[in-house]
Amino acid sequence: MSKYTLYKNARLLDPASGLDQKGNLLTKNKRIAALGDDIEVPEDANIVDLKGKCLCPGLIDMRVFVGIPGADYKDTIMNTGEAAAAGGVTTVCVQPNTDPIIDGIAHIEFLATRAKNALVNFVPMPAATKQMEGKEMTEIGLMVGAGYKVFGDCSTTIDNAAIMNRILKYASAFNATIVQHLAEPSLSKNGCMNAGDLATRLGLPGIPTAAETIVLERDMRLLKSSNCRYHASQVTCQDSIDVIRSAKDKDLNVTAGVAVPHLALNEFAIEDYRTFMKLSPPLRSEEDRGAVVDALKDGTIDVIVSGHDPEDPESKRVPFEQAEPGVVGLETLLNVSLELYHNGSMDLLEVLAKLTSNPAKIMGLKSGKLKKGAPADLCIFDLKSPYQIDAEKMVSVTKNTCFDGKPVQGRVLQTIVAGESVYTYDG
């Protein structure tokens, strides 16, 4: 087979450079060889006519939970890769709460060995504290030396201010990024939905937005003395957005992300005690959801993630308070995010930047852009194709999506990783 593939008549979309035009893209083995209109095409090149369909960098998902090792009945690395490929995601950032917890070089290597045959790239996010207990810092310097630059304790908040201060100062010496889950434990551990009138009416314990904002405000004060790179994992409310906006105005090294459900849904989605809508952090008010969309528009929030978290039926088909939080999202990351474009909230390149070039920059990856020499990790999609999300047709082993039955517009047609096609929509 030829080592060259030409994708012709494509709508080339590259948020990193601002490119949005019709043209061609040539790959050679695992890299992008050329792009534009005037490309010298080898005679033996494979030619794919995209007929005007969109071609962008493969999506990079910064928040993915993998069900193994230790929970193979929920998910496997291979199935996670298949779900990612079906969603146009070429790189998944694996959260450290596996078994064993990813908190050192040996555990990173263990995951790498398990993931070497997966369809997409698996990049671990090692824990910032040992066993994610918030008591002792991991060997951040050693792991940075091994090529890993982003650390966080998954869905556990580093609540000890002295430990967090030490981590931020140490990580800054290695130009590392610390990711924080924003949930003050004493305000959030017994809650299961957004605090407010609806929680009172449903008789469910609530989690106030203050649980998120208090942690963020504390960390911003600590950040002033370290200038470390800091990423607020999932921002869900106006007050937190105000804190991040102020921090950016003061030139602190702060970025922020939001999970797709928090930009598409509000707390009323759980009104019938729908456990598939139970998340951590919880769905917020419509006012907060609107504030999240505005923050995506103005750049206060940098990244959109899926928060992909497989949960088996036994964990979800129980009373709401007892249900585990989490939804699968790799397969719905792009099409639900595209609502921001279709409803006129954001330009197409602005939306795609939150899914490609911005997470690549934060993670220190070479992908996330259409550029000669960059990895040939690509996503081809039909921007206008309408359809309805059907949980039963999803690739994920578990079907705990919060978007079952939702009409969307935008379908992934093909996913390419390192120059090889790993998913093709078969109609």
N, C-alpha and C positions, 0 to 999 in steps of 0.2 A: 504493500500500500504506500501511496505517496505520503511524505512527511509534511506536505503542504495542504492546507484547506483554505479556499477562498469563499467568504460569505459576501455575496454581491447583492446589490439593490437593497441595502439595509438602511433603516433610519438609525444612524449612529448616534448614541447618546452617552456622553462622557461628562458627568458633573465636575470632575477634577479640572477639566480644561474649558468647560462651558460649551463643548461641541454638541450641536444638534443639527445634523444635516444628512442628506442622503449620500450614501457612498458605499465603499467596499472595505472589507477587513481581511487580511491574510494572516494565517497562523502557520508557524513552522515548528513542528514538534510541540513543545510545551509553552511556547512563547508567541506573542504577537509580533509578526514580522513587518507589517506595514498596514496603513489604513489611509483612506482617501479615495479620490477618483482615479488618479493616475498611478496604478500599481502594475509593476512588471510581474506577470503571473507565470510561474513555471508551467511547462506543458503538461506535466503529470499531476498537477494540483487537482484535488477533489473540489468540485464547485457546488456550492449550495446557494440557490436563488431564494432570497428571503422575501422578495416581492413587496418591499416597503415595510415589512415588519420591523419592530424595534430590536436593536441589539445594544446592550449595555454591559458594563462589568458585572460579573457574578455578585450576587448579594452576599453580604457579610453580616451574620447574626451574632451579636455580642452576648446573648444570654440564652443558652441552651442547656437544659438538664438532660443527661443521658442516663437511661435506666439500668445501666450495668457499670461495673460488676456489682452483684448483690441484689439486683432487681430485674433480672432478665424477663420475668413475666410481664413487666410493664413495657420494656423496650430493649433493643439491642443496638450496638453500634452500627451494625449493617442496616437495620431498619431506620435508624436516625439519619444515616446517609441517604437512604432511598427517599425519605420524606423531604429532606433538604433539597435533593436534586429535583424533586417534583415541584418544589416551590421556587426554583431558580436560585437557591442558596448554594454557593460554592465553598464557603468557609463557615464553620460553626465554632463558636467559642464555648468550650465545655466548662461548666461550672464545677467547682472542686468537690461537691458533696457526693462523690462516688464512694465505693467501698473497696479498697481503702481511700480515705480522703486524699486529694491531690495537694500535698503540702511540702513536697520535697522532690529532688531530682529523680529518685528511684520511682516515685509514683507517676511522675511525668513520663518517664520512659516506659512504664507499664502500660499507660494509656496509649502511647505512641505505637507500641507493639500490637495492641489490640485493634487499633484503628488503621493499620497500614494498608489493609485491603478495602477500606471503606470507599464509597463513591466520591465523597467530597473531602475537603481538608478539615481535619480536626485540630484545633489549637486550644490547649488547656489554659484556663485561668487559675493558676495556683492560689491556694489560700494565703491570706496575709498573716493569719495566726495559726499556730499548730493545732491541728484537729478542729479548726474553726471555733475554738473555745474562747477566743478573745483575751487570753491570758499571757501568751508568749509569742513573740514575733517569729515568723518563719525565716529561713535562710534566703532572704530576698536577694542579697548580693550574689550568691552562688547561682541562683536561678536566672538572674539577669545575665550573668556570664554564660549561661547555657542557651541564651537567646529568648528568654521569656520576660516580658516587660510590664505585664498588667497583672495585678493581684487583688483579690477580694474574698470575703468570707461568705459569698453566695447569698442566701436569704437570712443570714445571721448578721445582726448589726454589731459592729465593734463599739460597744457602749462605754468602755472604760476610757476616760479622756486621757489619762496618762499613757496608756498603751497606744492609743491612736496618735498622740503627739509624737511618741517615739517612732512609730512606724512612718509617719509623714516625713520626719526629719531624716531618717535613715534612707527611705526610698528616694528622697530628693537627690541624694548623693549619687544615685545610680540612674537618674532620669527615668525612674519607674513611675507607673500610674497606679494609684490606689482606688479601688472601686468600693463604694459604700452602699449598703442596703439601708434605706432610711426608715427605721421603725424603732422608736424608743421603746425598749422592752416593757417597762412598767405600764405604758399606755396602750400597748398593742397586743401583748401575748394572750390575753383572754378574749379579745374581740374577733369578730368574723365578718364585719361589713362596715361601711362608712357610718360614723356616728352622726345622728341627726334625727329628724322627724320620722323618716321612713324606718330606721332601725327601731325606734320606739314603737311604732305601729306594728312592726313585724315581731316584736318581742325578742330581738337579737342584740347581743352586746356589740357596741360599736367601737371603731377605732378612729379617733379624731385626727384631723389633718395635722394637728400640733405634734403628733407622734413622729411625723415625717420632718416637719420644719424645725423642731427643736434640735434634732441630730444635725441637720444641715447647717443651722446657725452656729452651733458649737464648732463643727468642723471648719467652717469658714474662718472663725477666729483663730483656730490652731494653724490653719493654712498660711496665715499672714507671716508666721515666723519660720516657715519651712520652704515656701514657694514650690511645694511638690505638685506633681500632676495629680489631679483629683477628678474622679468621675462619679457623679450622682446617678446611681443605677436606674432607678425608675421614679421619675417625678410625676406627681399626680394632682397637684393643687396649686392654686393661685399664690398662696403665701410662699411656698417653696420656689416657685418661679421668680417671685420678686427677690428672694435671697440670691438666687443664681444670677439674675440680671445685674444686681448690685455688685456681686463679686466679679463678674466679667468687666463691669465698668471700672473696677479698681485694678484690672489687669492681673487678677489671680488666675492660676492655671486650672480653670474649672471647665469641665464639659458635663453634659447631662444627657440622659436617655429616657425614653418612654416606651412602654409596651403597647403593641397595637390595640389591645382591648381598651386601654385607658384613653385612646384618642377616638375610638369608635363607639363606645358604650358608656352609659352612666349607671348609677346605683339602681335605677328602676328596672334594669335588666334582671335583677334577682327577685322581683316582687312576688313571684310564685315559688319562692324558696328554691330557685334553680341552682343546684350545687355546681353545675358546669360554669357558673358565673362567679364562683368563689375564687378570689385571687389574693395574692399578697404582694404589694399593698392592695387594698380593696378598690373596687370601682367607686368613683367619687360622684359628686353632684354634677348636674349639667353645667353649672357655672364654672366649675373646675375643669370639666372636659373642654369647654370652650376656651378656657385660658391655656390649656395644653396645646390646642391647635394654634392659637395666636403665638405661643412661644416657639412652636415649630416654624411658623412663618418668619418670625423676626430673628431666628438663629439662636435664641436663648437655649433651646433644646436642640442638641446636635445629632442625635441618633434615634432611630426607631428599631426596636427589637421585638422578637416574637414572644420571649419568655416561655418558650416551648418546654412544657413540663408534663410528661405522660403520667396519667393516673389511671389505675385499673377501675372497673366498675364497682368493686367492693369498697374502694376509697371514696367514691363519689355518690353512689346510690344509698346514702344514709341521711339522717337528719342534718340540716344545714350546718349546725354548730360542730358536728362531728366530722364533716367532710374535709378531705385534704384540699388545700388551695392549689390551683394550677390548671392550665389548659395547654393543649397541643397548639402549635402555631406556625411551624415551619412552612406548611403548605398554604397558609393564608396570609403570610407576611406581606407579599407583594400586592396581591389583589385587593386586600383591605386598605393598605396604605395608599393605593392609587385613587381611593375615594377623595383624598385631599386634592388631587388634580382634577378629577371629573366634576367635583362640586365647586371648582373655581377658587379654592382656598390657597393653593400653591401652584407654581409652575412645575412642569414635569421634572426638569433637571433638579429643582430644589427638593422634590420628594425623593428622587433617586440618590441624591447626595447623602441623605440620612441613612440610606441602606447600603451604600457602597464606599465612596471616597472618605466620608467622615469616620466611620468605624475603622477603616483601613489605617487612617492617620493616627487614631487613638491607640490602636493595637500595634502600630509599627510594622504593618504588613506592606509588601510590595505590590499586592493586588489592589483591586478597587478602582482601576483606571484603564482606559483604552489608550495605550501608548506603546510605541515600538520597544520591544524588550521586556514588557510587563508580562506576567503570567497570563496564559490564554485561558483564564477563568471567565466565562461569558454566560449571559442570560439572554435568550431570545424570547420575546413575548408579543402577543397581539394586544395592543392597547385598547381596542374597541370591542373585543369579544365579550358578550354578556352571557352569564350563566348563574346558576344557583349552587352555593356550596352544599355538598351532600356528605355528611359525616361518614356514611357507610362506604363511600367511594374513596375515602382518604387512604393514603399509603400507611400512615402511622398504625401500629398495632392497637394502641388505645385510641378511642374516638372522642376524647373529652374536649371537643372544640366548643367554644362559646358562639360560633358563627354558623352552626348548622341551619340550613334553610335561607341563609342571607343571600340576596342577589348582589352580585359584584360585576365589575367590568374590567377585564384584563386577564388574559390567560397565558401562563408560561407554556411555550411551545417546545423549547429545547434548552438544555443546560450542558455547558461544556466545562470540563475541569482539566487543566493541564493539556489542552488541545484535543481531548477525547470527549465525545458525546456520552454523557452519563444518564440522560433522560430525554425522551422524545414523546410529546403528546400524541397519542394514537387515535384521538377522536372518540 
